[in-house]
Amino acid sequence: MNQSLESVTIYTDGACMGNPGPGGYGVVLLHQGDRQELSAGYRLTTNNRMEMMAAIAALEALSNPSVVTLYSDSQYLINAMEKGWAKKWQANGWKRNAKEMAKNPDLWERLLKLCKEHKVKFIWVRGHSGNTENEKCDRLAVAAAKQSNLLSDGGYQP
């Protein structure tokens, strides 16, 4: 590990009003006493896509390669990254198995690329359990999903 890399702590969450439906993500980035909050909302998406978009937006916001500890309440996100499922799906042409395609390959592709730029440890945190930063991300995500100027999630495939 390169000791010159910055250390960043990130909390992320996604929300969806209906699944699919309008959705949003929220992010809290913590770095050397600085705090940055990010959020965006989408007209039609899924909860899993918003969980992934939160992680992508957070990592894309980093200006330099960093050592990242990323907390999420999404077991889908955490397990796919920490257990190597996403890399396996990618290696298999986005197939989960002989009959089933992996969902959200557009976002997994982006996330895997970002994880080559940064050293990321994904850690699961129980949602709605009083974790201050996770709760803030949830509020940001829900508020983003309720905005009137929602973006289009061009990669969403019903």
GROMACS elastic network, one bead per residue, 0.5 to 0.9 nm:
[ bonds ]
;  ai    aj funct       b0    kb
    1     4     6  0.88215   500
    1     5     6  0.83891   500
    1    67     6  0.89917   500
    1   119     6  0.87406   500
    2     5     6  0.59817   500
    3     6     6  0.82074   500
    4    66     6  0.88624   500
    5    64     6  0.80966   500
    5    65     6  0.64560   500
    5    66     6  0.50718   500
    5    67     6  0.61406   500
    5   118     6  0.89884   500
    6    31     6  0.82063   500
    6    32     6  0.89782   500
    6    64     6  0.77980   500
    6    65     6  0.73358   500
    6    67     6  0.59806   500
    6    68     6  0.83286   500
    7    31     6  0.68365   500
    7    32     6  0.81302   500
    7    66     6  0.58103   500
    7    68     6  0.59503   500
    7    69     6  0.80103   500
    8    29     6  0.70734   500
    8    30     6  0.59211   500
    8    31     6  0.50201   500
    8    32     6  0.79192   500
    8    62     6  0.88684   500
    8    66     6  0.67096   500
    8    67     6  0.61737   500
    8    69     6  0.64430   500
    8    70     6  0.83949   500
    9    28     6  0.82904   500
    9    29     6  0.59890   500
    9    30     6  0.50868   500
    9    31     6  0.65536   500
    9    67     6  0.85601   500
    9    68     6  0.57742   500
    9    70     6  0.60548   500
    9    71     6  0.79323   500
   10    27     6  0.70743   500
   10    28     6  0.57195   500
   10    30     6  0.61898   500
   10    31     6  0.87629   500
   10    55     6  0.83763   500
   10    58     6  0.71556   500
   10    59     6  0.86866   500
   10    68     6  0.70739   500
   10    69     6  0.61103   500
   10    71     6  0.61168   500
   10    72     6  0.86592   500
   10   133     6  0.89840   500
   11    26     6  0.82855   500
   11    27     6  0.56931   500
   11    28     6  0.51396   500
   11    29     6  0.66108   500
   11    30     6  0.85006   500
   11    54     6  0.87473   500
   11    55     6  0.83614   500
   11    58     6  0.85626   500
   11    69     6  0.84626   500
   11    70     6  0.57883   500
   11    72     6  0.61169   500
   11   133     6  0.63382   500
   11   134     6  0.60561   500
   11   136     6  0.89324   500
   11   137     6  0.68992   500
   12    25     6  0.74004   500
   12    26     6  0.57797   500
   12    28     6  0.65624   500
   12    29     6  0.87379   500
   12    51     6  0.71665   500
   12    52     6  0.88409   500
   12    54     6  0.55006   500
   12    55     6  0.61870   500
   12    58     6  0.78024   500
   12    70     6  0.73970   500
   12    71     6  0.62840   500
   12    72     6  0.52739   500
   12    73     6  0.78707   500
   12   133     6  0.84704   500
   12   134     6  0.67464   500
   12   137     6  0.58066   500
   12   138     6  0.80293   500
   12   141     6  0.89461   500
   13    24     6  0.86003   500
   13    25     6  0.56767   500
   13    26     6  0.53522   500
   13    27     6  0.66318   500
   13    50     6  0.74537   500
   13    51     6  0.54628   500
   13    52     6  0.85401   500
   13    53     6  0.89443   500
   13    54     6  0.61603   500
   13    55     6  0.81817   500
   13    71     6  0.87343   500
   13    72     6  0.61175   500
   13    73     6  0.68233   500
   13    74     6  0.76572   500
   13   127     6  0.88355   500
   13   134     6  0.69043   500
   13   135     6  0.86159   500
   13   136     6  0.88779   500
   13   137     6  0.53408   500
   13   138     6  0.55928   500
   13   139     6  0.89676   500
   13   140     6  0.84032   500
   13   141     6  0.65533   500
   14    23     6  0.74051   500
   14    24     6  0.57911   500
   14    26     6  0.63515   500
   14    27     6  0.89141   500
   14    46     6  0.89699   500
   14    47     6  0.60210   500
   14    48     6  0.73160   500
   14    49     6  0.77682   500
   14    52     6  0.76741   500
   14    53     6  0.77421   500
   14    54     6  0.64495   500
   14    73     6  0.89423   500
   14    74     6  0.84195   500
   14   137     6  0.78732   500
   14   138     6  0.68269   500
   14   140     6  0.88840   500
   14   141     6  0.56019   500
   14   142     6  0.78815   500
   15    22     6  0.85365   500
   15    23     6  0.54001   500
   15    24     6  0.53299   500
   15    25     6  0.61466   500
   15    26     6  0.84615   500
   15    46     6  0.80880   500
   15    47     6  0.54413   500
   15    48     6  0.84528   500
   15    50     6  0.63307   500
   15    51     6  0.74042   500
   15   138     6  0.70655   500
   15   141     6  0.54972   500
   15   142     6  0.57125   500
   15   144     6  0.87849   500
   15   145     6  0.71525   500
   16    19     6  0.59869   500
   16    20     6  0.70157   500
   16    21     6  0.60497   500
   16    22     6  0.57289   500
   16    24     6  0.64461   500
   16    25     6  0.87884   500
   16    44     6  0.88287   500
   16    45     6  0.73772   500
   16    46     6  0.60975   500
   16    48     6  0.87605   500
   16    50     6  0.75164   500
   16   141     6  0.83640   500
   16   142     6  0.74504   500
   16   145     6  0.68861   500
   17    20     6  0.75111   500
   17    21     6  0.53872   500
   17    22     6  0.54084   500
   17    23     6  0.60306   500
   17    24     6  0.89140   500
   17    46     6  0.87476   500
   17    47     6  0.84706   500
   17   142     6  0.81743   500
   17   145     6  0.72970   500
   17   146     6  0.84498   500
   18    22     6  0.71522   500
   18    23     6  0.83221   500
   18    46     6  0.80269   500
   18    47     6  0.85019   500
   19    22     6  0.81753   500
   19    23     6  0.85275   500
   19    44     6  0.88363   500
   19    45     6  0.73317   500
   19    46     6  0.51979   500
   19    47     6  0.63075   500
   20    23     6  0.81383   500
   20    44     6  0.63474   500
   20    45     6  0.52808   500
   20    47     6  0.72970   500
   20   158     6  0.80663   500
   21    42     6  0.85366   500
   21    43     6  0.68296   500
   21    45     6  0.55597   500
   21    46     6  0.64962   500
   21    47     6  0.86043   500
   22    41     6  0.73136   500
   22    42     6  0.56632   500
   22    45     6  0.61365   500
   22    46     6  0.79068   500
   22   145     6  0.56290   500
   22   146     6  0.75211   500
   22   150     6  0.80081   500
   23    40     6  0.85571   500
   23    41     6  0.55749   500
   23    42     6  0.52087   500
   23    43     6  0.66281   500
   23    44     6  0.67251   500
   23    45     6  0.59530   500
   23    46     6  0.67374   500
   23    47     6  0.68734   500
   23    49     6  0.88222   500
   23    50     6  0.66308   500
   23   141     6  0.75001   500
   23   142     6  0.74033   500
   23   144     6  0.73581   500
   23   146     6  0.78421   500
   23   150     6  0.86720   500
   24    39     6  0.70037   500
   24    40     6  0.55155   500
   24    42     6  0.59323   500
   24    43     6  0.88377   500
   24    45     6  0.86174   500
   24    47     6  0.82861   500
   24    50     6  0.58947   500
   24    51     6  0.86345   500
   24    53     6  0.86684   500
   24    54     6  0.84463   500
   24   140     6  0.79586   500
   24   142     6  0.61830   500
   24   143     6  0.75929   500
   24   144     6  0.50489   500
   24   146     6  0.81075   500
   24   150     6  0.88222   500
   25    38     6  0.80486   500
   25    39     6  0.53385   500
   25    40     6  0.58040   500
   25    41     6  0.66467   500
   25    42     6  0.89380   500
   25    50     6  0.54296   500
   25    51     6  0.66925   500
   25    52     6  0.87210   500
   25    53     6  0.68167   500
   25    54     6  0.52135   500
   25    55     6  0.89634   500
   25    57     6  0.89206   500
   25   137     6  0.74308   500
   25   138     6  0.76892   500
   25   140     6  0.67906   500
   25   142     6  0.74258   500
   25   143     6  0.89006   500
   25   144     6  0.68032   500
   25   145     6  0.76811   500
   26    37     6  0.73430   500
   26    38     6  0.57753   500
   26    40     6  0.71987   500
   26    50     6  0.87976   500
   26    51     6  0.87799   500
   26    54     6  0.60848   500
   26   136     6  0.77969   500
   26   138     6  0.63209   500
   26   139     6  0.74463   500
   26   142     6  0.80768   500
   26   143     6  0.88743   500
   26   144     6  0.77445   500
   27    36     6  0.79883   500
   27    37     6  0.54986   500
   27    39     6  0.62527   500
   27    54     6  0.60888   500
   27    55     6  0.77792   500
   27    57     6  0.79093   500
   27    58     6  0.63774   500
   27   133     6  0.88085   500
   27   134     6  0.86711   500
   27   136     6  0.83104   500
   27   137     6  0.54063   500
   27   138     6  0.86904   500
   27   140     6  0.75351   500
   27   141     6  0.81059   500
   28    35     6  0.69173   500
   28    36     6  0.57803   500
   28    38     6  0.66167   500
   28    58     6  0.79336   500
   28   133     6  0.68753   500
   28   134     6  0.83440   500
   28   136     6  0.77970   500
   28   137     6  0.64954   500
   29    34     6  0.80117   500
   29    35     6  0.56339   500
   29    36     6  0.50803   500
   29    37     6  0.63613   500
   29    38     6  0.82439   500
   29    58     6  0.71007   500
   29    61     6  0.89705   500
   30    33     6  0.66663   500
   30    34     6  0.57522   500
   30    36     6  0.67300   500
   31    34     6  0.51703   500
   31    35     6  0.66014   500
   31    36     6  0.86461   500
   32    35     6  0.85048   500
   37   137     6  0.83083   500
   37   140     6  0.83483   500
   38    54     6  0.84803   500
   38    57     6  0.78471   500
   38    58     6  0.76086   500
   38    61     6  0.89903   500
   38   137     6  0.87267   500
   38   140     6  0.78503   500
   39    54     6  0.77945   500
   39    57     6  0.84941   500
   39   137     6  0.84132   500
   39   140     6  0.61033   500
   39   141     6  0.62945   500
   39   143     6  0.86118   500
   39   144     6  0.61683   500
   40    54     6  0.88043   500
   40   140     6  0.84484   500
   40   141     6  0.72911   500
   40   143     6  0.88510   500
   40   144     6  0.52410   500
   40   145     6  0.73830   500
   40   147     6  0.88017   500
   40   150     6  0.77439   500
   40   151     6  0.77785   500
   41    50     6  0.87679   500
   41   141     6  0.74340   500
   41   142     6  0.85026   500
   41   143     6  0.81688   500
   41   146     6  0.74291   500
   41   147     6  0.68175   500
   41   148     6  0.89439   500
   41   149     6  0.78930   500
   41   150     6  0.51277   500
   41   151     6  0.60779   500
   41   152     6  0.86309   500
   42    45     6  0.65412   500
   42    50     6  0.87110   500
   42   144     6  0.80348   500
   42   145     6  0.64155   500
   42   147     6  0.88730   500
   42   149     6  0.84645   500
   42   152     6  0.54945   500
   42   153     6  0.59723   500
   43   145     6  0.77611   500
   43   149     6  0.85647   500
   43   150     6  0.52065   500
   43   151     6  0.59193   500
   43   152     6  0.57531   500
   43   153     6  0.71641   500
   44   150     6  0.88629   500
   44   151     6  0.86333   500
   44   152     6  0.69651   500
   44   153     6  0.65597   500
   44   156     6  0.76362   500
   45    48     6  0.85770   500
   45    49     6  0.66515   500
   45    50     6  0.73895   500
   45   152     6  0.84714   500
   45   153     6  0.62769   500
   45   155     6  0.88463   500
   45   156     6  0.59681   500
   45   157     6  0.85384   500
   45   158     6  0.85875   500
   46    49     6  0.52527   500
   46    50     6  0.64015   500
   46    51     6  0.87858   500
   46   156     6  0.79001   500
   47    50     6  0.51332   500
   47    51     6  0.62561   500
   47    52     6  0.87186   500
   48    51     6  0.50393   500
   48    52     6  0.62873   500
   48    53     6  0.85680   500
   48    74     6  0.77524   500
   48    76     6  0.72766   500
   48    77     6  0.77699   500
   48   104     6  0.85716   500
   49    52     6  0.50866   500
   49    53     6  0.59780   500
   49    54     6  0.85642   500
   49   104     6  0.70075   500
   49   107     6  0.75207   500
   49   156     6  0.80126   500
   50    54     6  0.60700   500
   50    55     6  0.87315   500
   50   141     6  0.84811   500
   51    54     6  0.53503   500
   51    55     6  0.67985   500
   51    56     6  0.89583   500
   51    72     6  0.78568   500
   51    73     6  0.85143   500
   51    74     6  0.65777   500
   51    76     6  0.86189   500
   51    77     6  0.70329   500
   52    55     6  0.52828   500
   52    56     6  0.62449   500
   52    57     6  0.86339   500
   52    74     6  0.87454   500
   52    77     6  0.64975   500
   52   104     6  0.89925   500
   52   107     6  0.67869   500
   52   108     6  0.78349   500
   52   111     6  0.77965   500
   53    57     6  0.58727   500
   53    58     6  0.83447   500
   53   107     6  0.72525   500
   53   111     6  0.86935   500
   54    57     6  0.52449   500
   54    58     6  0.61268   500
   54    59     6  0.86620   500
   54   141     6  0.88453   500
   55    58     6  0.51609   500
   55    59     6  0.62059   500
   55    60     6  0.85173   500
   55    70     6  0.77303   500
   55    72     6  0.83975   500
   55    77     6  0.87606   500
   55   111     6  0.75705   500
   56    59     6  0.52514   500
   56    60     6  0.59681   500
   56    61     6  0.85214   500
   56   107     6  0.79164   500
   56   110     6  0.71139   500
   56   111     6  0.57697   500
   56   114     6  0.75244   500
   57    60     6  0.50686   500
   57    61     6  0.61325   500
   58    61     6  0.52186   500
   58    62     6  0.70137   500
   59    62     6  0.55137   500
   59    63     6  0.88718   500
   59    68     6  0.85536   500
   59   111     6  0.83535   500
   59   114     6  0.66320   500
   59   115     6  0.82837   500
   59   118     6  0.79292   500
   60    63     6  0.77081   500
   60   114     6  0.73442   500
   62    65     6  0.72768   500
   62    66     6  0.75929   500
   63    66     6  0.87000   500
   64   117     6  0.85833   500
   64   118     6  0.83801   500
   65   117     6  0.56945   500
   65   118     6  0.50297   500
   65   119     6  0.78278   500
   66   117     6  0.78286   500
   66   118     6  0.50762   500
   66   119     6  0.63020   500
   66   120     6  0.81048   500
   67   118     6  0.60406   500
   67   120     6  0.60815   500
   67   121     6  0.81580   500
   68   118     6  0.69295   500
   68   119     6  0.59576   500
   68   121     6  0.62068   500
   68   122     6  0.83715   500
   69   119     6  0.85189   500
   69   120     6  0.59161   500
   69   122     6  0.62166   500
   69   123     6  0.72208   500
   70   120     6  0.68565   500
   70   121     6  0.60735   500
   70   123     6  0.60522   500
   70   124     6  0.85134   500
   71    74     6  0.89440   500
   71    78     6  0.85304   500
   71   121     6  0.85032   500
   71   122     6  0.60431   500
   71   124     6  0.57575   500
   71   125     6  0.62297   500
   71   134     6  0.79077   500
   72    75     6  0.77889   500
   72    77     6  0.77051   500
   72    78     6  0.71176   500
   72   122     6  0.74545   500
   72   123     6  0.64328   500
   72   124     6  0.52264   500
   72   125     6  0.57335   500
   72   126     6  0.81024   500
   72   127     6  0.81004   500
   72   134     6  0.74295   500
   73    76     6  0.88975   500
   73    77     6  0.84789   500
   73    78     6  0.81252   500
   73   123     6  0.84066   500
   73   124     6  0.54091   500
   73   126     6  0.53758   500
   73   127     6  0.51033   500
   73   128     6  0.87882   500
   73   134     6  0.77725   500
   74    77     6  0.53502   500
   74    78     6  0.62323   500
   74    79     6  0.84622   500
   74   124     6  0.68654   500
   74   125     6  0.80922   500
   74   126     6  0.85285   500
   74   127     6  0.82514   500
   75    79     6  0.55979   500
   75    80     6  0.80140   500
   75   124     6  0.66037   500
   75   125     6  0.88976   500
   76    79     6  0.55658   500
   76    80     6  0.60050   500
   76    81     6  0.86091   500
   77    80     6  0.53581   500
   77    81     6  0.62710   500
   77    82     6  0.84803   500
   77   122     6  0.83004   500
   77   124     6  0.88566   500
   78    81     6  0.54109   500
   78    82     6  0.58057   500
   78    83     6  0.79506   500
   78   122     6  0.56267   500
   78   123     6  0.64253   500
   78   124     6  0.61702   500
   79    82     6  0.51972   500
   79    83     6  0.52774   500
   79    84     6  0.75514   500
   79    85     6  0.72064   500
   79    86     6  0.88208   500
   79   122     6  0.85079   500
   79   124     6  0.86816   500
   80    83     6  0.57187   500
   80    84     6  0.57855   500
   80    86     6  0.51166   500
   80    87     6  0.81454   500
   81    84     6  0.52687   500
   81    85     6  0.63753   500
   81    86     6  0.59952   500
   81    87     6  0.77133   500
   81   112     6  0.83027   500
   81   121     6  0.87698   500
   81   122     6  0.71087   500
   82    85     6  0.78144   500
   82    86     6  0.89548   500
   82   121     6  0.75497   500
   82   122     6  0.63901   500
   82   123     6  0.83742   500
   83    86     6  0.82643   500
   84    87     6  0.53615   500
   84    88     6  0.62550   500
   84    89     6  0.87316   500
   85    88     6  0.50500   500
   85    89     6  0.61333   500
   85    90     6  0.85849   500
   85    96     6  0.83820   500
   86    89     6  0.50694   500
   86    90     6  0.61409   500
   86    91     6  0.86000   500
   86    94     6  0.83489   500
   86   102     6  0.85734   500
   86   105     6  0.87070   500
   86   108     6  0.65338   500
   86   109     6  0.85316   500
   86   112     6  0.77346   500
   87    90     6  0.50604   500
   87    91     6  0.61452   500
   87    92     6  0.86079   500
   87   108     6  0.86018   500
   87   112     6  0.74376   500
   88    91     6  0.50626   500
   88    92     6  0.61702   500
   88    93     6  0.87855   500
   88    94     6  0.80628   500
   88    95     6  0.85158   500
   88    96     6  0.79951   500
   89    92     6  0.50547   500
   89    93     6  0.63614   500
   89    95     6  0.53435   500
   89    96     6  0.55623   500
   89    97     6  0.83827   500
   89   101     6  0.84039   500
   89   102     6  0.65597   500
   89   105     6  0.85506   500
   90    93     6  0.52957   500
   90    95     6  0.75187   500
   90   102     6  0.87390   500
   90   105     6  0.78744   500
   90   108     6  0.81870   500
   90   109     6  0.76334   500
   91    94     6  0.70892   500
   91    95     6  0.85282   500
   92    95     6  0.54639   500
   92    96     6  0.75893   500
   92    97     6  0.83660   500
   93    96     6  0.88506   500
   93   101     6  0.85532   500
   93   102     6  0.89263   500
   94   100     6  0.89760   500
   94   101     6  0.59015   500
   94   102     6  0.52311   500
   94   103     6  0.80315   500
   94   105     6  0.64300   500
   95    98     6  0.69238   500
   95    99     6  0.76681   500
   95   100     6  0.58994   500
   95   102     6  0.52193   500
   95   103     6  0.88520   500
   96    99     6  0.77499   500
   96   100     6  0.54980   500
   96   101     6  0.54197   500
   96   102     6  0.51503   500
   96   103     6  0.87538   500
   97   100     6  0.53745   500
   97   101     6  0.71449   500
   97   102     6  0.84635   500
   98   101     6  0.83016   500
  101   105     6  0.89854   500
  102   105     6  0.64926   500
  103   106     6  0.86828   500
  103   108     6  0.87766   500
  103   157     6  0.87970   500
  104   107     6  0.55242   500
  104   108     6  0.63341   500
  104   109     6  0.86791   500
  104   155     6  0.77029   500
  104   156     6  0.75605   500
  104   157     6  0.81698   500
  105   109     6  0.59231   500
  105   110     6  0.85996   500
  105   155     6  0.89436   500
  106   109     6  0.53293   500
  106   110     6  0.65909   500
  106   111     6  0.88858   500
  106   155     6  0.65627   500
  106   156     6  0.89677   500
  107   110     6  0.51149   500
  107   111     6  0.61157   500
  107   112     6  0.85490   500
  107   155     6  0.80265   500
  108   111     6  0.50210   500
  108   112     6  0.59657   500
  108   113     6  0.84678   500
  109   112     6  0.53289   500
  109   113     6  0.62583   500
  109   114     6  0.87477   500
  110   113     6  0.52215   500
  110   114     6  0.62966   500
  110   115     6  0.87309   500
  111   114     6  0.51022   500
  111   115     6  0.62146   500
  111   116     6  0.88491   500
  112   115     6  0.50287   500
  112   116     6  0.65801   500
  113   116     6  0.52787   500
  113   117     6  0.69424   500
  114   117     6  0.51653   500
  114   118     6  0.63397   500
  115   118     6  0.50281   500
  115   119     6  0.62376   500
  115   120     6  0.61542   500
  116   119     6  0.71625   500
  116   120     6  0.88006   500
  124   127     6  0.89810   500
  125   129     6  0.85424   500
  125   131     6  0.79971   500
  125   134     6  0.78914   500
  126   129     6  0.59507   500
  126   130     6  0.87614   500
  126   131     6  0.80822   500
  126   134     6  0.86750   500
  127   130     6  0.79259   500
  127   131     6  0.77511   500
  127   134     6  0.69157   500
  127   135     6  0.75550   500
  127   138     6  0.85854   500
  128   131     6  0.72969   500
  128   134     6  0.76608   500
  128   135     6  0.63998   500
  128   138     6  0.84213   500
  129   132     6  0.88649   500
  129   134     6  0.86874   500
  129   135     6  0.81193   500
  130   133     6  0.87352   500
  130   134     6  0.78930   500
  130   135     6  0.67339   500
  131   134     6  0.53688   500
  131   135     6  0.60135   500
  131   136     6  0.86141   500
  132   135     6  0.52262   500
  132   136     6  0.62536   500
  132   137     6  0.87879   500
  133   137     6  0.62288   500
  133   138     6  0.86282   500
  134   137     6  0.50568   500
  134   138     6  0.62398   500
  134   139     6  0.87565   500
  135   138     6  0.50174   500
  135   139     6  0.63355   500
  135   140     6  0.86966   500
  136   139     6  0.51147   500
  136   140     6  0.62086   500
  136   141     6  0.86050   500
  137   140     6  0.50181   500
  137   141     6  0.60506   500
  137   142     6  0.85918   500
  138   141     6  0.50836   500
  138   142     6  0.61357   500
  138   143     6  0.85019   500
  139   142     6  0.52656   500
  139   143     6  0.60496   500
  139   144     6  0.84696   500
  140   143     6  0.52158   500
  140   144     6  0.60441   500
  140   145     6  0.86632   500
  141   144     6  0.50983   500
  141   145     6  0.62462   500
  141   146     6  0.87947   500
  142   145     6  0.51407   500
  142   146     6  0.64274   500
  143   146     6  0.51751   500
  143   147     6  0.65580   500
  144   147     6  0.53992   500
  144   148     6  0.89452   500
  144   150     6  0.80136   500
  145   148     6  0.85226   500
  145   150     6  0.73309   500
  146   149     6  0.89440   500
  146   150     6  0.82220   500
  147   150     6  0.61894   500
  151   154     6  0.89293   500
  152   155     6  0.87001   500
  152   156     6  0.88226   500
  153   156     6  0.56360   500
  154   157     6  0.83763   500
